[in-house]
């Protein structure tokens, strides 16, 4: 197995175990993370997102597979099962990740998933009806950014807000 594929396996295994220090060790300090809800996060904000999800998701279950990587890039498929805290609704999110590597670490991670499908599970009828609309996507992004801000101010040093 290519060393970068092993890195991706280590990342998801760490996520399965909610091991934020090990997750952090997989990322370059200036990592760029992107997904359709959180959108673009850099460095410590990306770490804070995973830390928040691990802390809030004591029932978070992660499965992964189809890991592929070479010297520069890679991909994997993974799924997350959890209860969406705001509504108490169960979510089973299917995610495809793409990676860029540098110096033995993840330099960039892009996660893609069907936001409409996710919104239907997480929000129920309003998500099924409006989950495809840009205004709902904007609201989800704003709420997610606020969650990271609140979590960071309580759990991370002030320098974690930079980036």
C-alpha positions, 0 to 999 in steps of 0.5 A: 500500500502506498504511504499516502494511502496508509496516511488516509487509512490512519486519518479515517481510523483516527476519526473512527476513534475520535482521536483528534491528536492523531487526526491533527498529525495527518494534516499539514499545518496549513491544510485546506479542508472543504465540504458543501456545508462547512465550505473552506476551512484552513489550518486550525479551523479544519482541526477544530471542525473535526474536534467539534464533530468528534466531541459532539458525536459520541455516537458518530460511527465512521466506515471507509473504503476504496482508498487510493493514493499516489505521491500527489493525490488520493481518494476514498469513500466514507460514510458517517452515521450520527444523530443530528443534534438540532433535530434528533434525526438520524443521518447516514451521510455518504461522502467521497473525499479527494486529497492532495499530499505534501511532505507525508501529510494531507495538504488538501481534503475535499469532501463531497456529498449530496446536500439535498439528501443530507438535509432531508435526513437531518432536517426532515420535511423542510430539508427534503423540500428545500435541501437543493436550494442555494438559500438553504445551503447559505443558511447551513454554511452560516450556522456551521461557521458559527458552531465552529466559532463557538466551539473554538472560543471555548476549546482552543487557544485564541490563536486557533481563530486565525487562519 
